Each structure stands twice: as structure tokens, then as C-alpha cells.
Amino acid sequence: MIAPLAFVVGLSMAKEALEDSRRFLQDVKVNRRKVSFHKGDGEFGLRSWQNIMVGDVVKVEKDQFFPADLLLLASSYEDGICYVETMNLDGETNLKVKRSLEATLSLDNDGAFKDFSGTIYCEDPNPSLYTFIGNFEYEQQVYPLDPSQILLRDSKLRNTDHVYGVVIFTGHDSKVMQNSTKSPSKRSTIEKKMDYIIYTLFTVLILISFISSIGFVTKTKYETPKWWYLRPDNIEYQYDPGKIGLAGMSHLITALILYGYLIPISLYVSIEVVKVLQATFINQDIQMYDDETGTPADARTSNLNEELGQVDTILSDKTGTLTCNQMDFLKCSIAGTAYGVRSSEVEVAAAKQMASDLEEQDEEFSSFPMCKERKVSWENTTVDEEIELGTVVPSKNDEDQRPAIKGFGFEDDRLMNGNWLKEPDTNVLLLFFRILAVCHTAIPELNEETDSCTYEAESPDEGAFLVAAREFGFEFYRRTQSSVIIRERFSASGQVVQREYKILNLLDFTSKRKRMSVIVRDEDGSIILFCKGADSIIFDRLSKNGKMYLEATTRHLNEYGEAGLRTLALAYRKLDEQEYFDWNNKFQKAKTAVGPDRDAMLEHVSDIMERELILVGATAVEDKLQKGVPQCIDKLAQAGLKLWVLTGDKMETAINIGSIPKIGA
């Protein structure tokens, strides 16, 4: 009895130990990662993560993870910003911008840390990822710290060559580890059901054994003395009527052993072996191998294999999960006029579906022989419809002729090659292009061979806007701490005018605000606020004389939404010197405030300025579905799974994106 039970338990323990050891080795691998740290006298050397201590200055290179919670001191960009991917913390693929204090911007090379010294006073370790309270004492000055200067462990440095940071929290004190909980023991439904069955069988076994023992005790007490052939005068204790309690207990143990086969101990072994083999098959499944990244499937635990077949509902994000998170500028509405003739993926799929529906109706109608005349007229209608649909579905030749520009799928000769100068509302078009080129937080990277810029942006939307502005002739060329420089080309001749816009204030985009604004002073000395954001927010903030294009723009936005495109509205406002001066005093006061009300004060002051706007137009970018998504969702639907998708799109966009899987499949 003990041997098979020990074998079963031992096998289960060995499997769990193997999987735990793999996780342990992964932990060891992470802890032994190397990072460059300041050894002293301005020299940096390598040290493993597990040996990093609070107060160390470290240098993190591009695409490396942060080894601990760091205070950002400086970056490879001269204005001290860096881009961080927090996918391991919150699942978001959009990059976050972090900014160092202006006081430490000069610490941008290894030698600058030779005599570096400072003191940080901050909160105790806590699990709050989005808050940080502290002060930095440096060169006899005290600077308030906030989350925009903190680089959290498990986030990754992106689109930035390197950063310097000082370690604040390490190991279990870091915020990501404060949020970690003990790994729960994951048990599948089959295991739980099997346990219930075993408990039931064990209860039956005990019951049978008790009944058997009661019968044996009765027989032993009243009948055994009469059975002379059992030698009552020389009887063993198991059958001794004088020691009936001991005899009953002895028989109970005997009965448990005899009836023990009721408990299917080998069932556990069989299921454990099957699970291990299934996990091996999953790891070796060629259809689950990703060619692009060279990553095979990795079943880290084999406890829940059968749960894959019990999934009833899938809750999914849209951007970056179902879609590629690769934005293409496709259409725009400027001064009430729609531009952009290329069709979106949704429109193409809908047109194909409509064409197939017409063919099916045509086949059904052709089965009635008495309606030949009607059939002829219907065929003509079908041809006309298909000709009409042909304008929606782009031909392969057109696609081949179109230059492949990442982030730019726009087609309309009215705006390209300087032709926009021939349009009626030239001033509004000029404003539209300048908002695209100026209102952002991106960093340009100049390609000296082609003398053109690529952009490192916080979100792919911003990157698409800047590529579009460049193609329209308004190239964002350079950024300094206080200004952006745009190269404006007004005609096909290639004559370029370089303009500098001084950045006075930047009001960041947040999911709560749903907009971002930048206040600039142009070369003429005028102060202008450029704003882009969700149409529901921008439209509520328009002035009475700023609604000239509201009706037409709203109509175009609805059309873009139905085409499955992501939309933003663009607006501006001209400011008086005194008006701006008064507002800026309030803004700087709110910005330097220390305390929990700081964000609320900033929001209130920003809200005051982002009013009385004048509508310029709207943009529409396409975020295509990832390869195989429609077919995958169709397969899931056939299997009876329900799919819920969370999206921040307009209602029309969400509805039409939802219809793509059905169309595509």
C-alpha cells in the first residue's frame, strides 16, 4: 500500500520540483544580468543586478531592463528625456516619456560623475506604481521629485541610447516586487473533480470496512467460542472474544487493505504523465512557433493544460493585441473638406463581403427559371454594383506603384507636392500642417545619408502625424530644450524655409485629459496654442467663431469611424501677451507645488487655457489587424467562445472593427 502511494506522491513532487527549478534558474539568470555602474573617479564597470546597492549610479543602455528603481539623472538626449516601455508592469505597449531634473542635465557622460554627490529624501518602499514623493538635495538646492523622474524595475529603456540613474530601491523594496504575491498553487478543474471522486471512494471504503468489522466483531463475540476447530483455548488476539476491541481494530485495518483497490492511485500517475507529455507537445508544436522573433511556445507549468479546452470567455485589449499598433496616416478633414482617397482595411473587407453577398443572391435568384428577364436586369445591377465597389477595393497594381513609407498611407494629389497651395483655404491648411509638425513630444533622428528625419515618438500615432507632416512638406527637423525647428517646403520646386517655434509650455496628453497642447511663440512674435485630442473633448471647447467647420468635420469623423479609423481633432487659439503672462504665472505656481493636490491644480490651470479654440480639422489613422486575427477569432467563435474587446475608439470605429473578423473569415 505504501510503495505505490509513495511512488505517486514522489512522481508529483519530482514534477513540481522540476518546474520550480526552471523558475528558480530564470530568477538566477535575471539576478546575474550585468549593468554598468559607477566604480569611482568617473569610471564605470559591470556589476550583477543582485549586487547593486542603494545609492549606486548606473548607466543603462538602449533595450535593457532597469535593474532597480532609479532616479533619472540624465539621458543621451540633451533635454534629459527618455522613453520607457512598461509592458511588464501594466501591459501597455505605448512608450512613456520620463524627464530628468534640469539641475542634473549636465551629467551626460561618464566623467561628469567624478565628483557627483547628492542626497535623496523619499517615501518608504510601497506598492504604488504611479506615485512617488521625495526631494533631491543637490549643490545646496532642494528639488521636488515626482513619478516622471522615476524609472521602475522591470520596465525597459526604448528609443534612447543610454541613461544615467541613481538607485533608490533594490530587490524586494522595488515597487514591482512590492506588488508581487506568493505564487498560488494552480490546480485544474479535473484535479479538483478527481479529488472529489477520491474523497467519495475513500468514504465508501471506510464505510464498507466498518460494516465488515462490525460483522466480524459480532461473529467473534457470539459464535467463535462454539467453533471448536478454531481452537478457542489457543486463539490469536485477532480472534479473541475476550479482547473484542483489539480484534475489531485488527479486522478494520485488514478490511482497509483488502478493499484498498477501490482507490485508483494509479489514476494520478496516469494524469501527471499525460500532462507532462502534453506540455512537451505544446513546446514542440511547429504551428505555435513565431518565425519573426524565433520564439517557440513555452509551457512553464503543466498543471493547467486541460483548462485550455474549458475556456468560455476571452477578455482582450485591442491596440497592440488584436492590432499591430503600427499606425498609418490615411485620411484627413481640413476646413470642412475631406482628403484621402485610399480605402481602409475595414472598407476593403466590407466591399468584398458585399460583393460576395451579391453573388450569393444572384445564385439564389438564378434558380428560378421563370424569371429570366428579371435575372438579366439583376445581373446588370450586380455589374454596376461591382464597378462601384471597384472604386473602394484598391488594385494590386496601385499598391505596387505606391511608395512604401512607414506610417504614411495617404493618397490625394490635392495635398501632395505642394498642390495644397491651390486649395481655397490655404491658411487653414497651413495651420493644420504646422499643428501636426509642432504639437508633439517626439525626438527627430537625422539620417545624414538621405538628409531626412526618422522619429522616436511616445506613441505610434504621433510618429504617423510627423511622417505625414514631413510628406506634406513640413518636416520636424530638430528639437532643443526650448524650441522646435521645422523645415517648411511650400512647393514642388524644393525651396525650403526653416522656421523656429519657441516652446513656452507643454500640456501633456493623459488618458483622463484626452488631449495635448503646446504653447509656442512663432518668428513673428505671436503666441499660439496648438491642441489635438478626442473630438468629444475638442468640440466642447470651441469658441463661437471657431465652429465654422464643425458640421462638416463631424460628418467626416463619423465616416472615418465607420471605416474603422482612429480619429483626432486639431484646433488652435491665438493668445494676447498679457493673457498668457497671467496664465503662465498660475501654471508655474501649480507646477512647482509640492503635495497631493499638485496634479489637480495643473489640470485646473490647463483647463482654463484650453478653451475658446478654433477648429482646424481632423486626422484619421489606420491600425491594421495583426496577421491571422480574423481567422483566429472565427475559429474561436466556431468553438463556442465569447470574445469581449476593450477599446477607447469611437463607437462607429469599435462596431466596424468588431465586424472585421466575420468579414475577413
C-alpha positions in Angstrom: 0.0 0.0 0.0 2.8 2.4 1.0 5.0 1.7 -2.0 2.6 2.7 -4.8 1.4 5.7 -2.7 5.0 6.9 -2.2 5.7 6.4 -5.9 2.7 8.6 -6.9 3.4 11.3 -4.4 7.2 11.2 -5.3 6.4 11.5 -9.0 4.2 14.5 -8.4 6.8 16.1 -6.2 9.5 15.5 -8.8 7.4 17.2 -11.5 6.7 20.2 -9.3 10.4 20.3 -8.3 11.4 20.3 -11.9 9.1 23.2 -12.8 10.1 25.1 -9.7 13.8 24.6 -10.6 13.2 26.1 -14.0 11.6 29.1 -12.5 14.5 29.3 -10.0 17.0 29.2 -12.8 15.1 32.0 -14.6 15.3 34.1 -11.4 19.1 33.4 -11.1 19.5 34.4 -14.7 17.8 37.7 -14.1 19.7 38.4 -10.9 23.0 37.7 -12.7 22.3 40.2 -15.5 25.1 42.8 -15.8 24.7 46.6 -15.6 27.2 49.3 -15.9 27.7 51.1 -12.5 30.0 53.9 -11.3 33.1 52.5 -9.6 34.5 55.9 -8.8 36.6 58.7 -10.3 34.3 58.9 -13.3 34.9 55.2 -14.3 32.1 52.7 -14.9 32.3 48.9 -14.7 30.0 45.9 -14.8 28.2 44.5 -11.8 25.4 41.9 -11.5 21.9 43.1 -10.5 22.0 41.2 -7.2 25.0 43.2 -6.1 23.5 46.7 -6.9 23.0 48.8 -3.8 21.0 51.9 -2.9 23.0 55.0 -3.9 24.8 53.4 -6.8 24.9 55.4 -10.0 24.2 53.1 -13.0 24.2 53.5 -16.8 21.5 51.6 -18.7 21.8 51.1 -22.4 19.1 51.0 -25.1 16.7 48.0 -24.9 18.0 47.0 -21.4 15.8 46.5 -18.4 16.3 48.7 -15.3 18.0 46.7 -12.5 16.2 48.6 -9.7 14.0 51.6 -9.1 16.1 54.6 -10.3 16.0 58.3 -10.2 16.7 59.6 -13.8 19.7 61.9 -13.8 20.4 62.4 -17.5 20.0 60.7 -20.8 21.6 60.7 -24.3 19.1 63.4 -25.4 20.3 66.9 -24.4 17.0 67.8 -22.8 17.2 64.8 -20.4 14.2 62.8 -21.7 14.0 59.1 -22.3 11.4 56.6 -23.5 10.4 53.7 -21.3 8.3 50.6 -22.1 6.3 49.4 -19.1 4.7 46.4 -20.7 5.9 44.1 -17.8 4.2 46.4 -15.3 0.9 47.4 -16.8 0.7 45.6 -20.2 0.8 48.8 -22.2 3.0 48.8 -25.3 2.9 52.6 -25.7 6.1 54.2 -24.6 6.1 56.6 -21.6 8.3 59.7 -21.5 10.4 60.3 -18.5 12.2 63.6 -17.8 15.2 64.3 -15.6 15.6 67.4 -13.4 17.1 70.4 -15.2 19.7 70.5 -12.4 21.3 67.2 -13.5 21.2 67.6 -17.3 24.9 68.3 -17.3 25.6 64.7 -16.0 25.5 63.3 -19.6 28.9 61.5 -19.7 30.9 59.1 -17.6 33.4 61.7 -16.4 30.8 64.0 -15.1 30.2 61.7 -12.1 33.8 62.0 -10.8 32.8 64.4 -8.0 29.0 63.8 -8.1 27.3 63.8 -4.7 23.7 64.4 -3.6 21.1 63.3 -1.1 17.6 61.8 -1.7 14.9 62.0 0.9 11.9 59.9 -0.2 8.9 57.8 0.9 9.3 54.3 2.3 9.0 51.3 -0.1 5.4 50.8 -1.2 3.5 49.0 -4.0 2.0 52.2 -5.6 3.4 52.2 -9.2 2.1 55.7 -10.2 3.1 57.8 -7.2 6.4 58.9 -5.7 7.1 61.6 -3.1 10.6 62.8 -2.4 13.2 65.6 -2.6 16.6 65.7 -4.2 19.3 67.8 -2.4 22.0 68.7 -4.9 24.5 71.6 -4.9 22.8 73.1 -1.8 19.4 73.2 -3.6 16.4 71.1 -2.9 14.3 69.8 -5.9 10.9 68.1 -5.6 10.7 64.6 -7.2 7.6 63.1 -8.9 6.9 59.9 -10.8 8.0 61.4 -14.1 11.7 61.1 -12.9 11.4 57.5 -11.6 12.4 54.5 -13.7 10.9 51.4 -12.3 12.5 47.9 -12.3 11.1 45.5 -14.9 10.5 48.4 -17.4 12.7 48.7 -20.4 14.6 51.6 -22.0 13.5 52.2 -25.6 14.4 54.7 -28.3 17.1 56.2 -26.1 20.8 55.4 -26.5 21.5 55.4 -22.7 20.5 56.9 -19.4 22.2 57.6 -16.1 20.3 57.0 -12.9 20.8 56.6 -9.2 19.4 53.6 -7.3 16.6 54.3 -4.9 15.0 50.9 -4.1 16.5 47.5 -4.8 15.3 43.9 -4.6 12.2 43.3 -2.6 11.9 47.1 -1.8 11.4 47.9 -5.5 7.8 48.7 -6.5 7.3 45.8 -8.8 8.4 43.3 -6.1 6.2 45.1 -3.5 3.3 44.2 -5.9 4.3 40.6 -6.3 2.4 38.0 -4.3 3.2 34.4 -3.5 2.6 32.2 -6.5 -0.7 30.4 -5.9 -0.9 26.6 -6.2 -2.7 26.3 -9.6 -5.0 23.2 -9.8 -7.1 22.4 -12.7 -10.8 21.5 -12.7 -10.1 17.9 -13.5 -7.7 17.6 -10.5 -10.4 19.1 -8.2 -13.0 16.8 -9.6 -10.7 13.9 -9.2 -10.1 14.8 -5.5 -13.9 14.8 -5.0 -14.2 11.4 -6.5 -11.3 10.1 -4.4 -12.9 11.5 -1.2 -16.2 9.8 -2.2 -14.5 6.5 -2.8 -12.4 6.7 0.4 -15.7 7.4 2.4 -17.2 4.3 0.7 -14.1 2.3 1.6 -14.3 3.4 5.3 -18.0 2.6 5.4 -17.5 -0.9 3.9 -14.6 -1.6 6.2 -16.7 -0.5 9.3 -19.6 -2.7 8.3 -17.3 -5.6 7.7 -15.6 -5.0 11.1 -18.9 -4.8 13.0 -20.0 -8.1 11.4 -16.6 -9.6 12.4 -16.9 -8.4 16.0 -20.4 -9.8 16.3 -19.3 -13.2 14.9 -16.2 -13.3 17.1 -18.0 -12.5 20.3 -21.0 -14.8 20.0 -20.1 -17.6 17.6 -16.3 -18.1 17.7 -16.3 -19.9 21.2 -18.7 -22.6 19.6 -16.2 -23.3 16.7 -14.0 -25.9 18.3 -11.9 -26.3 15.1 -10.6 -22.8 15.7 -9.0 -23.9 19.0 -10.6 -21.3 21.3 -8.3 -22.4 24.0 -5.2 -21.3 22.0 -6.6 -18.4 19.9 -4.7 -15.4 18.5 -5.6 -11.9 19.6 -7.2 -11.1 16.3 -10.0 -13.6 17.0 -10.0 -13.5 20.8 -13.6 -13.0 22.1 -12.1 -11.7 25.4 -10.3 -8.8 23.5 -13.1 -7.8 21.2 -11.9 -4.2 20.8 -8.4 -5.2 19.6 -9.9 -7.9 17.3 -12.3 -5.3 15.7 -9.4 -2.8 15.1 -7.3 -5.5 13.6 -10.0 -6.5 11.2 -10.7 -2.9 10.3 -7.1 -2.5 9.2 -7.3 -5.8 7.3 -10.5 -4.7 5.5 -9.0 -1.3 4.5 -6.1 -3.2 2.9 -8.3 -5.8 1.3 -10.7 -3.2 -0.2 -8.0 -0.6 -0.9 -8.2 -1.3 -4.7 -11.3 0.9 -4.7 -8.9 3.9 -4.6 -7.4 4.4 -8.1 -4.0 5.6 -7.0 -2.5 5.0 -10.5 -5.0 7.5 -11.9 -2.9 10.3 -10.5 0.2 8.9 -12.1 -1.5 8.5 -15.5 -2.8 12.1 -15.5 0.6 13.5 -14.4 2.3 11.6 -17.2 -0.2 12.8 -19.7 0.1 16.4 -18.6 3.9 16.3 -18.9 3.7 14.8 -22.4 1.1 17.4 -23.4 3.4 20.2 -22.2 6.2 18.6 -24.3 3.9 18.5 -27.4 2.9 22.2 -26.8 6.6 23.2 -26.7 7.3 21.3 -29.9 4.3 22.4 -31.8 5.6 24.0 -35.0 2.3 25.9 -35.5 2.9 27.8 -32.3 6.4 28.8 -33.3 6.9 32.6 -34.1 9.1 32.9 -37.2 9.7 36.7 -36.7 11.1 36.5 -33.2 12.3 32.9 -33.3 10.3 32.1 -30.2 8.7 28.7 -29.6 5.8 28.0 -27.2 6.9 27.6 -23.6 4.6 25.7 -21.2 6.1 26.9 -17.8 3.7 24.7 -15.8 1.8 21.5 -16.9 -0.9 21.8 -14.2 -3.5 23.6 -16.3 -3.3 22.0 -19.8 -6.8 20.8 -19.8 -8.1 24.2 -18.8 -7.3 25.4 -22.3 -10.2 23.4 -23.5 -12.5 24.7 -20.8 -12.2 28.5 -21.8 -15.6 30.1 -22.1 -14.9 33.8 -22.5 -11.8 35.8 -23.6 -11.3 39.3 -22.4 -8.9 41.2 -24.7 -7.4 44.6 -25.3 -7.5 45.8 -28.9 -4.5 48.1 -29.6 -1.3 46.0 -29.8 -3.2 42.8 -29.1 -5.6 42.4 -32.0 -4.0 45.2 -34.0 -0.3 45.7 -34.9 0.0 49.1 -33.1 1.5 50.3 -36.4 -0.3 53.5 -37.4 -0.7 54.7 -41.0 -1.9 58.2 -41.7 -4.7 57.5 -44.2 -7.2 60.4 -44.4 -7.8 63.9 -43.0 -10.5 66.6 -42.9 -9.3 70.2 -43.2 -11.5 73.2 -43.3 -14.6 71.1 -43.8 -13.1 69.3 -46.9 -12.2 65.5 -46.8 -8.9 64.5 -48.2 -7.5 61.0 -48.8 -8.9 58.5 -51.4 -7.3 55.3 -50.3 -9.6 52.8 -48.6 -9.1 51.3 -45.1 -8.9 47.6 -44.3 -12.4 47.7 -43.0 -13.8 49.3 -46.2 -12.0 46.8 -48.4 -13.3 43.9 -46.3 -16.8 45.3 -46.3 -16.7 45.7 -50.0 -15.6 42.1 -50.5 -18.3 40.9 -48.2 -20.9 43.0 -50.1 -19.7 41.6 -53.4 -19.9 38.0 -52.1 -23.4 38.7 -50.8 -24.5 40.0 -54.2 -23.0 36.8 -55.8 -24.9 34.6 -53.4 -28.2 36.5 -54.1 -27.5 36.2 -57.8 -27.1 32.4 -57.5 -30.3 32.1 -55.4 -32.2 34.2 -57.9 -30.9 32.2 -60.9 -32.6 29.1 -59.5 -36.0 30.4 -60.7 -36.2 29.6 -64.4 -39.4 31.8 -64.9 -37.6 35.0 -64.1 -35.0 35.2 -66.9 -35.9 38.8 -67.8 -35.6 39.8 -64.2 -32.3 37.9 -63.9 -30.8 39.8 -66.8 -31.7 43.1 -65.1 -30.3 41.9 -61.8 -27.1 40.8 -63.4 -26.7 44.3 -64.9 -27.3 45.8 -61.4 -24.7 43.4 -60.0 -22.1 44.5 -62.5 -22.9 48.2 -61.8 -22.5 47.5 -58.1 -19.2 45.7 -58.6 -18.0 48.6 -60.7 -18.9 50.9 -57.8 -17.3 48.5 -55.3 -14.2 48.5 -57.5 -13.5 52.1 -56.5 -13.3 51.0 -52.9 -11.1 48.0 -53.3 -7.5 49.0 -54.4 -6.0 47.1 -57.2 -2.7 45.3 -56.8 -1.1 47.5 -59.5 -1.9 50.6 -57.5 -0.4 49.0 -54.4 2.8 48.2 -56.2 3.1 51.7 -57.6 2.6 53.3 -54.2 5.9 54.0 -52.4 6.2 52.2 -49.1 6.5 54.8 -46.4 6.2 53.5 -42.9 3.3 55.3 -41.2 2.0 57.1 -44.3 -0.7 55.5 -46.5 -2.3 58.8 -47.6 -3.2 59.3 -51.3 -4.6 62.5 -52.6 -2.9 64.7 -55.2 -4.8 67.8 -53.9 -2.4 68.0 -50.9 0.8 66.3 -52.2 3.8 68.0 -53.9 2.7 71.5 -52.8 -0.7 71.3 -54.6 -2.4 72.3 -51.4 -1.5 75.9 -52.2 -4.1 75.8 -55.0 -6.9 74.9 -52.5 -9.3 77.6 -51.4 -8.5 77.6 -47.6 -4.7 77.8 -47.8 -4.3 79.5 -44.4 -6.2 76.7 -42.6 -4.3 74.0 -44.4 -1.0 75.8 -43.3 -2.2 75.7 -39.7 -3.2 72.1 -40.0 0.3 71.1 -41.2 2.0 73.2 -38.5 0.0 71.6 -35.7 1.0 68.2 -37.0 4.7 69.2 -37.1 4.8 71.2 -33.8 2.3 69.7 -31.3 4.1 66.5 -30.0 6.8 65.3 -27.7 8.8 63.3 -30.3 12.6 63.4 -30.9 14.0 63.5 -34.5 16.9 61.4 -35.6 18.6 62.7 -38.7 19.8 60.3 -41.4 22.8 62.0 -42.8 22.8 59.9 -46.0 19.3 60.9 -47.0 19.1 64.2 -45.1 15.7 63.2 -43.8 14.4 62.5 -40.3 13.0 59.5 -38.6 11.2 60.0 -35.3 11.2 58.4 -31.8 7.7 59.1 -30.5 5.8 58.3 -27.4 3.0 56.7 -29.4 2.8 55.4 -33.0 0.0 57.9 -33.6 2.5 60.8 -33.1 5.0 59.1 -35.3 2.4 58.8 -38.1 1.5 62.5 -37.8 5.1 63.6 -38.1 5.7 61.4 -41.1 2.6 62.8 -42.7 3.7 66.4 -41.9 7.1 65.6 -43.5 5.5 64.2 -46.7 3.3 67.3 -46.9 6.4 69.5 -46.8 6.6 70.4 -43.1 9.5 68.4 -41.7 10.1 68.4 -38.0 13.9 68.7 -38.1 15.4 69.5 -34.7 14.4 69.9 -31.0 16.2 71.8 -28.3 15.2 72.3 -24.7 13.1 75.4 -25.6 12.3 75.2 -29.3 11.4 73.0 -32.3 12.8 73.7 -35.8 10.6 72.9 -38.8 11.8 72.8 -42.4 8.8 74.0 -44.5 8.6 73.4 -48.2 5.8 75.2 -49.9 6.1 74.0 -53.5 7.3 71.1 -55.6 10.4 73.1 -56.5 12.0 72.1 -53.2 12.7 75.6 -51.8 12.9 75.1 -48.0 12.2 77.7 -45.3 13.5 76.9 -41.9 11.3 78.2 -39.0 11.9 78.1 -35.3 9.0 77.8 -32.8 9.9 78.6 -29.2 8.1 76.1 -26.8 6.7 78.1 -24.0 4.6 75.4 -22.3 3.7 71.8 -22.9 0.5 70.3 -21.6 0.9 66.6 -21.8 -1.6 64.0 -23.1 -3.2 61.7 -20.5 -6.0 59.2 -20.7 -8.0 61.4 -18.4 -7.4 64.7 -20.4 -7.7 63.0 -23.8 -5.8 65.9 -25.4 -2.4 67.5 -25.5 -1.5 71.1 -26.2 1.7 73.1 -26.8 2.0 76.9 -26.5 4.6 78.4 -28.9 5.9 81.7 -30.0 6.5 81.9 -33.7 9.1 84.0 -35.5 6.6 86.9 -35.8 6.3 87.0 -32.0 2.8 85.7 -31.9 1.8 83.3 -29.1 -0.3 80.4 -30.3 -1.8 77.4 -28.6 -1.9 74.3 -30.8 -4.2 71.5 -29.5 -5.0 68.0 -30.6 -7.3 65.5 -28.9 -10.5 63.4 -28.9 -13.3 65.1 -30.9 -15.7 64.9 -28.0 -13.3 67.0 -25.9 -12.2 69.5 -28.5 -15.7 70.2 -29.8 -16.9 71.1 -26.3 -14.1 73.7 -26.1 -14.7 75.6 -29.3 -15.4 79.3 -29.3 -18.5 80.7 -31.1 -16.5 81.7 -34.1 -14.5 78.5 -34.0 -17.3 76.2 -35.2 -17.2 77.2 -38.9 -16.2 73.7 -40.0 -17.9 71.8 -37.1 -20.8 70.2 -39.1 -18.7 69.0 -42.0 -15.9 67.8 -39.7 -18.4 65.8 -37.6 -19.8 64.2 -40.7 -16.3 63.2 -41.9 -15.3 61.9 -38.4 -18.4 59.6 -38.5 -17.4 58.3 -41.9 -13.8 57.7 -40.7 -15.2 55.9 -37.6 -17.3 53.6 -39.9 -14.2 52.9 -41.9 -12.5 51.6 -38.7 -10.0 54.5 -38.4 -8.7 56.2 -35.2 -9.5 59.9 -35.2 -8.3 63.1 -33.5 -9.4 66.7 -33.9 -7.0 69.6 -34.3 -7.6 73.1 -33.1 -5.7 76.3 -32.2 -6.0 79.6 -30.3 -4.1 82.9 -30.6 -3.2 84.5 -27.2 -2.5 88.0 -26.0 0.8 88.7 -24.2 -0.9 89.9 -21.0 -3.4 87.0 -21.1 -0.5 84.5 -21.5 1.6 86.2 -18.8 -1.2 86.0 -16.2 -1.9 82.4 -17.0 1.7 81.3 -17.0 2.2 82.6 -13.5 -0.6 80.4 -12.3 0.8 77.4 -14.3 4.3 77.8 -12.9 2.9 78.1 -9.4 0.9 74.9 -9.9 3.9 73.1 -11.4 6.2 73.8 -8.5 3.6 73.0 -5.8 4.5 70.0 -3.6 1.7 67.9 -2.3 -1.2 65.6 -3.3 -3.1 68.5 -4.9 -0.4 69.2 -7.5 -2.0 67.2 -10.3 -5.5 68.6 -9.7 -4.0 72.2 -9.7 -2.2 71.6 -13.0 -5.4 70.1 -14.6 -7.4 73.1 -13.5 -4.9 75.6 -14.8 -4.5 73.7 -18.1 -8.3 73.6 -18.5 -8.5 77.4 -18.2 -6.2 77.8 -21.2 -7.6 75.1 -23.4 -10.8 77.0 -24.1 -12.2 79.2 -26.9 -10.5 77.1 -29.5 -10.9 77.4 -33.3 -11.4 74.1 -35.2 -9.0 73.4 -38.0 -9.7 69.8 -39.0 -9.3 66.1 -38.0 -7.0 63.2 -38.7 -7.7 59.6 -39.4 -5.0 56.9 -39.0 -5.4 53.1 -39.5 -4.2 50.5 -37.1 -4.3 47.3 -39.0 -5.3 43.9 -37.5 -2.4 41.5 -36.9 -2.0 38.7 -39.4 -4.4 35.9 -38.9 -6.6 37.7 -36.3 -9.9 37.3 -38.3 -9.3 33.6 -38.9 -8.4 33.1 -35.3 -11.5 34.9 -34.0 -13.6 32.9 -36.4 -12.2 29.6 -35.1 -12.8 30.7 -31.5 -16.4 31.6 -32.4 -16.9 28.2 -34.0 -15.6 26.6 -30.8 -18.3 28.5 -28.9 -16.0 31.0 -27.2 -17.3 34.5 -26.4 -14.8 37.4 -27.0 -15.0 40.8 -25.3 -12.7 43.5 -26.5 -11.9 46.7 -24.6 -11.2 49.8 -26.8 -11.1 53.5 -26.5 -12.2 54.1 -30.0 -15.3 56.0 -31.2 -18.5 53.9 -31.2 -18.5 53.6 -35.0 -14.9 52.5 -35.1 -15.5 49.9 -32.4 -18.6 48.5 -34.2 -16.8 48.2 -37.6 -13.6 46.7 -36.1 -15.9 44.2 -34.5 -17.3 43.2 -37.9 -13.9 42.6 -39.5 -13.4 39.0 -38.2 -16.7 37.9 -39.7 -15.9 39.7 -42.9 -12.3 38.5 -43.1 -13.2 34.9 -42.3 
